[in-house]
């Protein structure tokens, strides 16, 4: 569905089904945009981040692992570029992500925006059900760490380290996750794995 919309908008599309195919197509390229599904078997966002200098748009699982819609009412709009954990400034091209469900038109708009070049960096935040949500730097870092490890359980210590707050007590991670859940609602489902930590999407496994 998304490929058809992209082609209809005059963009050339190449479909791949594995991370290895994506790397083979895009390594060394600078005139393309990669659209990668975080639910793709074997996909490691960190490996992609290191290997590609091509701008990347990650598609994240939405409520109950939704695979997305074809244009329902009030679809989420593109999030801001380069969330922490999905890209590092100065090392690779811009990275963005979309949480399902989203309209193919929104993906087309994001691809066009990335191809047009970098924009001024926005405030930290995401769009939940089409509405902007402002996050603190710590909340943003926790969310990005979870998205960077789809289906993986991250411990409280790991989340706090990713947020640059390793010295605070472990229970602080529970507070940050609770704040995230209150702000983003069901747009991004953060799962609790009792006694271990938290995870987003996929078949949960310990990291």
Backbone as CSV, one residue per row, in Angstrom:
resi,resn,N_x,N_y,N_z,CA_x,CA_y,CA_z,C_x,C_y,C_z
1,UNK,0.834,-1.205,0.000,0.000,0.000,0.000,0.871,1.257,0.000
2,UNK,1.847,1.337,0.939,2.709,2.513,1.009,3.545,2.659,-0.248
3,UNK,4.049,1.527,-0.786,4.863,1.579,-1.998,4.056,2.152,-3.157
4,UNK,2.786,1.778,-3.247,1.952,2.291,-4.332,1.778,3.808,-4.223
5,UNK,1.577,4.299,-3.018,1.435,5.741,-2.827,2.724,6.467,-3.169
6,UNK,3.863,5.896,-2.774,5.139,6.532,-3.074,5.376,6.588,-4.584
7,UNK,5.070,5.491,-5.281,5.242,5.484,-6.740,4.278,6.465,-7.397
8,UNK,3.068,6.538,-6.880,2.078,7.456,-7.439,2.540,8.909,-7.322
9,UNK,3.362,9.154,-6.300,3.876,10.509,-6.097,5.140,10.759,-6.913
10,UNK,5.506,9.818,-7.783,6.648,10.010,-8.666,7.971,9.547,-8.097
11,UNK,7.942,8.823,-6.978,9.166,8.338,-6.366,9.485,6.928,-6.852
12,UNK,10.755,6.645,-7.040,11.188,5.305,-7.432,11.340,4.458,-6.183
13,UNK,10.740,3.277,-6.162,10.688,2.436,-4.971,11.320,1.084,-5.260
14,UNK,12.165,0.643,-4.349,12.704,-0.716,-4.397,12.311,-1.404,-3.095
15,UNK,11.669,-2.564,-3.206,11.203,-3.297,-2.036,12.228,-4.339,-1.620
16,UNK,12.466,-4.434,-0.318,13.341,-5.466,0.232,12.595,-6.172,1.354
17,UNK,13.013,-7.382,1.660,12.330,-8.161,2.691,13.229,-8.547,3.848
18,UNK,14.521,-8.229,3.759,15.444,-8.560,4.844,16.379,-7.383,5.100
19,UNK,16.926,-7.278,6.315,17.899,-6.224,6.593,19.119,-6.296,5.681
20,UNK,19.526,-7.515,5.334,20.707,-7.670,4.472,20.451,-7.061,3.091
21,UNK,19.246,-7.267,2.553,18.903,-6.669,1.261,18.907,-5.143,1.356
22,UNK,18.403,-4.628,2.467,18.388,-3.168,2.654,19.803,-2.612,2.673
23,UNK,20.699,-3.275,3.397,22.084,-2.810,3.468,22.752,-2.890,2.099
24,UNK,22.475,-3.958,1.352,23.076,-4.109,0.026,22.608,-3.016,-0.923
25,UNK,21.348,-2.626,-0.803,20.794,-1.610,-1.689,21.284,-0.210,-1.344
26,UNK,21.513,0.051,-0.055,21.645,1.429,0.392,23.022,1.807,0.906
27,UNK,23.880,0.848,1.225,25.190,1.199,1.760,25.943,2.101,0.784
28,UNK,26.388,3.238,1.308,27.141,4.174,0.482,26.281,5.157,-0.274
29,UNK,24.966,4.963,-0.263,24.095,5.858,-1.007,23.792,7.131,-0.236
30,UNK,23.522,8.221,-0.976,23.184,9.487,-0.325,21.992,10.159,-0.976
31,UNK,21.453,9.572,-2.057,20.363,10.207,-2.782,19.073,9.416,-2.633
32,UNK,18.958,8.686,-1.508,17.778,7.853,-1.294,17.306,8.006,0.137
33,UNK,16.114,7.491,0.389,15.565,7.434,1.735,15.193,5.982,2.007
34,UNK,15.633,5.445,3.133,15.273,4.086,3.522,14.063,4.139,4.438
35,UNK,13.058,3.310,4.141,11.890,3.168,5.008,11.932,1.751,5.548
36,UNK,12.228,1.608,6.836,12.457,0.292,7.428,11.460,0.022,8.546
37,UNK,10.872,-1.153,8.498,9.887,-1.588,9.477,10.612,-2.213,10.665
38,UNK,10.406,-1.649,11.869,11.075,-2.173,13.050,10.629,-3.592,13.400
39,UNK,9.511,-4.052,12.807,9.066,-5.429,13.057,9.672,-6.422,12.059
40,UNK,10.499,-5.949,11.130,11.143,-6.854,10.169,12.032,-7.848,10.919
41,UNK,11.862,-9.149,10.696,12.693,-10.134,11.385,14.176,-9.883,11.174
42,UNK,14.913,-9.871,12.272,16.356,-9.716,12.188,16.845,-8.277,12.089
43,UNK,15.928,-7.297,12.078,16.351,-5.908,11.933,16.952,-5.399,13.234
44,UNK,18.168,-4.895,13.165,18.857,-4.295,14.299,19.069,-2.817,13.982
45,UNK,18.275,-1.907,14.574,18.421,-0.482,14.253,19.823,0.042,14.489
46,UNK,20.513,-0.511,15.492,21.876,-0.038,15.759,22.822,-0.388,14.611
47,UNK,22.649,-1.594,14.063,23.476,-1.980,12.921,23.175,-1.092,11.724
48,UNK,21.894,-0.827,11.493,21.502,0.050,10.392,22.105,1.428,10.591
49,UNK,22.035,1.919,11.826,22.556,3.252,12.126,24.040,3.356,11.803
50,UNK,24.781,2.296,12.150,26.222,2.324,11.905,26.557,2.197,10.429
51,UNK,25.780,1.400,9.696,26.149,1.039,8.327,25.708,2.059,7.281
52,UNK,24.578,2.731,7.513,24.006,3.573,6.466,24.283,5.051,6.677
53,UNK,24.566,5.740,5.590,24.609,7.195,5.604,23.407,7.771,4.866
54,UNK,22.504,6.896,4.505,21.256,7.288,3.864,20.244,7.675,4.940
55,UNK,19.446,8.716,4.741,18.380,9.027,5.699,17.445,7.836,5.876
56,UNK,17.005,7.604,7.107,16.170,6.451,7.421,14.886,6.894,8.096
57,UNK,13.771,6.299,7.665,12.488,6.454,8.353,12.141,5.089,8.920
58,UNK,11.983,5.016,10.245,11.614,3.766,10.887,10.103,3.739,11.105
59,UNK,9.487,2.592,10.823,8.067,2.378,11.079,7.944,1.534,12.339
60,UNK,7.306,2.124,13.366,7.201,1.457,14.662,5.810,0.877,14.851
61,UNK,5.735,-0.190,15.637,4.445,-0.803,15.935,3.607,0.140,16.776
62,UNK,2.309,0.167,16.494,1.387,0.995,17.255,0.601,0.166,18.238
63,UNK,-0.605,0.598,18.606,-1.404,-0.121,19.588,-1.652,-1.562,19.176
64,UNK,-1.413,-2.497,20.123,-1.666,-3.918,19.934,-0.969,-4.457,18.683
65,UNK,0.242,-3.899,18.372,1.014,-4.387,17.230,0.362,-4.085,15.911
66,UNK,-0.429,-2.992,15.822,-1.149,-2.661,14.593,-0.213,-2.541,13.418
67,UNK,-0.639,-3.029,12.271,0.159,-2.927,11.055,-0.182,-1.689,10.258
68,UNK,-1.052,-0.832,10.818,-1.313,0.438,10.145,-2.538,0.411,9.298
69,UNK,-3.017,1.618,8.940,-4.211,1.758,8.125,-3.887,2.319,6.779
70,UNK,-4.927,2.467,5.963,-4.721,2.950,4.600,-5.269,4.342,4.418
71,UNK,-5.497,5.038,5.541,-5.943,6.410,5.378,-7.160,6.727,6.203
72,UNK,-7.251,6.190,7.441,-8.371,6.492,8.301,-8.326,7.919,8.791
73,UNK,-9.274,8.268,9.652,-9.371,9.633,10.129,-8.264,9.921,11.122
74,UNK,-7.810,11.178,11.111,-6.822,11.702,12.045,-5.578,10.839,12.182
75,UNK,-4.870,10.540,11.075,-3.653,9.746,11.192,-2.534,10.562,11.815
76,UNK,-1.585,9.908,12.523,-0.464,10.646,13.068,0.359,11.276,11.963
77,UNK,0.882,12.450,12.234,1.758,13.104,11.282,3.198,12.751,11.606
78,UNK,4.151,13.069,10.704,5.540,12.713,10.948,6.056,13.266,12.261
79,UNK,6.856,12.466,12.952,7.499,12.924,14.160,8.699,13.786,13.797
80,UNK,9.334,14.362,14.815,10.513,15.172,14.573,11.697,14.327,14.166
81,UNK,12.700,14.934,13.520,13.839,14.161,13.044,14.767,13.731,14.168
82,UNK,15.429,12.624,13.919,16.544,12.121,14.697,16.282,12.012,16.191
83,UNK,15.315,11.162,16.620,15.193,10.888,18.041,16.458,10.242,18.562
84,UNK,16.845,10.510,19.797,18.008,9.850,20.379,17.780,8.358,20.369
85,UNK,18.827,7.615,20.040,18.725,6.173,19.968,18.447,5.680,18.562
86,UNK,17.825,6.513,17.720,17.599,6.139,16.334,18.557,6.862,15.409
87,UNK,19.445,7.664,15.954,20.424,8.340,15.124,21.235,9.294,15.956
88,UNK,22.446,9.581,15.513,23.320,10.484,16.237,23.764,11.599,15.315
89,UNK,23.613,12.817,15.796,23.950,13.972,14.977,25.415,13.931,14.589
90,UNK,25.685,14.191,13.306,27.061,14.283,12.840,27.642,12.980,12.334
91,UNK,26.904,11.847,12.514,27.466,10.582,12.058,26.724,10.021,10.868
92,UNK,25.435,10.247,10.753,24.667,9.706,9.642,23.581,10.681,9.263
93,UNK,22.820,10.323,8.217,21.735,11.181,7.781,20.610,11.243,8.797
94,UNK,19.625,12.129,8.572,18.539,12.275,9.528,17.706,11.013,9.623
95,UNK,17.196,10.736,10.844,16.336,9.586,11.056,15.046,10.054,11.701
96,UNK,13.943,9.474,11.249,12.643,9.784,11.793,11.890,8.484,11.993
97,UNK,10.750,8.572,12.682,9.946,7.375,12.840,8.477,7.726,12.830
98,UNK,7.672,6.755,12.399,6.222,6.853,12.399,5.661,5.676,13.183
99,UNK,4.709,5.959,14.065,4.046,4.890,14.807,2.718,4.553,14.136
100,UNK,2.442,3.257,13.997,1.174,2.839,13.422,0.047,3.107,14.410
101,UNK,-1.167,3.337,13.859,-1.519,3.403,12.435,-1.204,4.776,11.853
102,UNK,-0.810,4.832,10.589,-0.573,6.098,9.918,-1.100,6.000,8.497
103,UNK,-1.357,7.153,7.894,-1.822,7.189,6.516,-0.633,7.126,5.565
104,UNK,-0.736,6.412,4.453,0.341,6.440,3.459,0.685,7.849,3.012
105,UNK,-0.301,8.742,3.034,-0.020,10.135,2.644,0.979,10.780,3.593
106,UNK,0.922,10.396,4.881,1.861,10.945,5.842,3.275,10.425,5.584
107,UNK,3.379,9.164,5.169,4.692,8.621,4.830,5.261,9.322,3.607
108,UNK,4.429,9.547,2.602,4.874,10.272,1.408,5.375,11.655,1.799
109,UNK,4.628,12.346,2.669,5.032,13.688,3.094,6.361,13.656,3.827
110,UNK,6.568,12.640,4.658,7.824,12.541,5.400,8.983,12.263,4.459
111,UNK,8.789,11.358,3.487,9.852,11.070,2.520,10.213,12.329,1.750
112,UNK,9.211,13.056,1.280,9.464,14.298,0.554,10.212,15.302,1.430
113,UNK,9.834,15.374,2.687,10.474,16.317,3.612,11.937,15.955,3.820
114,UNK,12.236,14.651,3.962,13.624,14.221,4.144,14.442,14.499,2.893
115,UNK,13.856,14.223,1.725,14.575,14.468,0.474,14.850,15.949,0.251
116,UNK,13.987,16.803,0.806,14.153,18.243,0.624,15.317,18.802,1.424
117,UNK,15.801,18.031,2.399,16.938,18.496,3.174,16.574,18.761,4.614
118,UNK,17.584,18.983,5.470,17.352,19.149,6.899,16.589,20.421,7.217
119,UNK,15.784,20.345,8.255,15.048,21.503,8.761,15.624,21.886,10.111
120,UNK,15.300,23.062,10.622,15.767,23.435,11.960,15.312,22.404,12.985
121,UNK,16.172,22.066,13.936,15.800,21.028,14.899,14.605,21.453,15.736
122,UNK,13.581,20.580,15.847,12.404,20.928,16.634,12.621,20.653,18.110
123,UNK,11.664,21.091,18.930,11.683,20.718,20.332,11.455,19.220,20.444
124,UNK,11.949,18.656,21.551,11.740,17.229,21.735,10.258,16.953,21.861
125,UNK,9.777,15.973,21.105,8.375,15.623,21.201,7.994,14.610,20.149
126,UNK,6.781,14.115,20.281,6.235,13.167,19.328,4.801,13.577,19.039
127,UNK,4.200,12.887,18.058,2.791,13.073,17.803,2.057,11.804,18.199
128,UNK,1.050,11.948,19.035,0.244,10.823,19.480,-1.179,11.038,19.006
129,UNK,-1.676,10.109,18.174,-3.008,10.255,17.586,-3.154,11.599,16.868
130,UNK,-2.085,12.042,16.225,-2.126,13.268,15.452,-1.936,14.535,16.254
131,UNK,-1.709,14.425,17.561,-1.559,15.605,18.412,-0.136,15.676,18.955
132,UNK,0.497,16.862,18.906,1.862,16.983,19.414,1.913,16.797,20.922
133,UNK,2.922,16.088,21.368,3.135,15.843,22.790,4.556,16.263,23.131
134,UNK,4.698,17.159,24.076,6.022,17.607,24.494,6.562,16.663,25.568
135,UNK,7.808,16.280,25.388,8.464,15.392,26.337,9.674,16.079,26.939
136,UNK,9.998,15.723,28.177,11.258,16.170,28.738,12.394,15.418,28.047
137,UNK,13.598,15.920,28.208,14.749,15.255,27.582,14.884,13.821,28.075
138,UNK,14.628,13.586,29.359,14.741,12.238,29.912,13.659,11.330,29.360
139,UNK,12.411,11.789,29.309,11.318,10.995,28.748,11.600,10.640,27.296
140,UNK,12.091,11.616,26.549,12.396,11.404,25.136,13.470,10.328,24.967
141,UNK,14.502,10.396,25.810,15.600,9.427,25.721,15.129,8.023,26.081
142,UNK,14.253,7.905,27.080,13.718,6.598,27.462,12.891,6.011,26.322
143,UNK,12.034,6.826,25.718,11.212,6.355,24.601,12.084,5.924,23.424
144,UNK,13.091,6.728,23.106,13.976,6.401,21.988,14.745,5.114,22.246
145,UNK,15.179,4.892,23.486,15.902,3.659,23.814,15.015,2.441,23.599
146,UNK,13.758,2.531,23.991,12.829,1.415,23.798,12.573,1.168,22.309
147,UNK,12.416,2.234,21.540,12.177,2.091,20.102,13.397,1.539,19.386
148,UNK,14.569,1.791,19.937,15.798,1.308,19.316,16.017,-0.180,19.553
149,UNK,15.200,-0.775,20.442,15.317,-2.207,20.752,13.931,-2.840,20.675
150,UNK,13.307,-2.853,19.510,11.939,-3.376,19.415,11.856,-4.843,19.839
151,UNK,10.903,-5.127,20.739,10.727,-6.487,21.197,11.712,-6.937,22.253
152,UNK,12.640,-6.066,22.630,13.630,-6.394,23.650,13.228,-5.774,24.982
153,UNK,13.465,-6.528,26.062,13.206,-6.002,27.395,14.444,-5.241,27.867
154,UNK,14.254,-3.977,28.206,15.341,-3.178,28.771,15.101,-3.023,30.266
155,UNK,16.127,-3.251,31.051,16.010,-3.103,32.493,15.917,-1.630,32.869
156,UNK,15.544,-1.388,34.099,15.481,-0.006,34.581,16.855,0.652,34.487
157,UNK,17.891,-0.101,34.850,19.245,0.439,34.777,19.613,0.827,33.351
158,UNK,19.250,-0.003,32.393,19.568,0.284,30.993,18.847,1.543,30.523
159,UNK,17.587,1.689,30.906,16.833,2.881,30.494,17.419,4.133,31.123
160,UNK,17.784,4.058,32.387,18.366,5.227,33.046,19.723,5.581,32.446
161,UNK,20.506,4.574,32.091,21.802,4.833,31.453,21.600,5.498,30.093
162,UNK,20.604,5.019,29.333,20.325,5.615,28.025,19.889,7.064,28.157
163,UNK,19.234,7.370,29.282,18.759,8.737,29.516,19.822,9.617,30.156
164,UNK,21.006,9.063,30.403,22.070,9.851,31.009,21.869,10.096,32.488
165,UNK,21.118,9.207,33.158,20.854,9.366,34.593,21.158,8.059,35.343
166,UNK,22.368,7.525,35.196,22.679,6.231,35.816,22.777,6.282,37.334
167,UNK,22.919,7.477,37.911,23.149,7.577,39.353,21.869,7.591,40.171
168,UNK,20.707,7.789,39.530,19.464,7.853,40.290,18.965,6.447,40.591
169,UNK,18.040,6.322,41.536,17.521,5.021,41.912,16.740,4.363,40.791
170,UNK,16.733,3.021,40.812,16.087,2.269,39.738,14.629,2.644,39.563
171,UNK,13.936,2.939,40.647,12.506,3.223,40.568,12.208,4.510,39.800
172,UNK,13.231,5.331,39.589,13.021,6.535,38.786,12.585,6.161,37.372
173,UNK,13.056,5.008,36.880,12.649,4.559,35.546,11.152,4.313,35.491
174,UNK,10.583,3.784,36.586,9.138,3.560,36.626,8.384,4.875,36.498
175,UNK,8.917,5.905,37.135,8.281,7.231,37.073,8.318,7.764,35.644
176,UNK,9.471,7.650,34.978,9.591,8.155,33.609,8.663,7.400,32.656
177,UNK,8.581,6.087,32.816,7.690,5.305,31.960,6.233,5.673,32.219
178,UNK,5.882,5.867,33.482,4.509,6.269,33.808,4.178,7.622,33.179
179,UNK,5.135,8.535,33.202,4.919,9.845,32.592,4.758,9.724,31.084
180,UNK,5.570,8.857,30.467,5.458,8.629,29.026,4.089,8.070,28.673
181,UNK,3.648,7.069,29.417,2.353,6.463,29.138,1.227,7.488,29.255
182,UNK,1.318,8.351,30.251,0.279,9.363,30.436,0.255,10.364,29.296
183,UNK,1.430,10.637,28.720,1.511,11.650,27.670,1.175,11.103,26.287
184,UNK,1.698,9.924,25.951,1.483,9.401,24.595,0.237,8.536,24.488
185,UNK,-0.314,8.095,25.628,-1.525,7.289,25.588,-1.289,5.979,24.861
186,UNK,-2.323,5.481,24.155,-2.196,4.185,23.478,-1.451,4.242,22.147
187,UNK,-0.961,5.420,21.731,-0.277,5.529,20.437,0.962,4.650,20.393
188,UNK,1.660,4.530,21.513,2.823,3.649,21.621,2.647,2.829,22.892
189,UNK,2.539,1.524,22.743,2.286,0.650,23.885,3.613,0.223,24.510
190,UNK,3.835,0.648,25.749,5.024,0.260,26.500,4.629,-0.888,27.437
191,UNK,5.214,-2.043,27.217,4.849,-3.237,27.977,5.720,-3.383,29.213
192,UNK,5.100,-3.771,30.314,5.827,-4.058,31.546,6.126,-5.551,31.617
193,UNK,7.376,-5.889,31.834,7.768,-7.273,32.071,8.162,-7.355,33.539
194,UNK,7.272,-7.900,34.330,7.413,-7.860,35.780,8.758,-8.433,36.238
195,UNK,9.421,-7.660,37.084,10.693,-8.084,37.633,11.877,-7.901,36.712
196,UNK,11.618,-7.430,35.467,12.720,-7.274,34.514,12.834,-5.830,34.043
197,UNK,11.781,-5.333,33.364,11.849,-3.970,32.845,10.704,-3.692,31.893
198,UNK,11.041,-3.046,30.771,10.006,-2.584,29.840,10.421,-2.887,28.401
199,UNK,9.403,-2.927,27.526,9.666,-3.196,26.116,8.542,-2.597,25.276
200,UNK,8.848,-2.367,23.997,7.851,-1.905,23.026,7.778,-2.927,21.914
201,UNK,6.580,-3.467,21.684,6.296,-4.286,20.506,7.038,-5.610,20.462
202,UNK,6.676,-6.388,19.412,7.368,-7.634,19.114,7.101,-8.713,20.142
203,UNK,7.750,-9.852,19.950,7.728,-10.924,20.930,8.831,-10.634,21.915
204,UNK,8.443,-10.332,23.132,9.386,-9.787,24.122,10.438,-10.801,24.500
205,UNK,11.711,-10.354,24.452,12.840,-11.165,24.893,13.752,-10.296,25.724
206,UNK,14.432,-10.895,26.662,15.340,-10.109,27.494,16.564,-9.700,26.702
207,UNK,17.041,-8.454,26.958,18.238,-7.954,26.276,19.456,-8.196,27.156
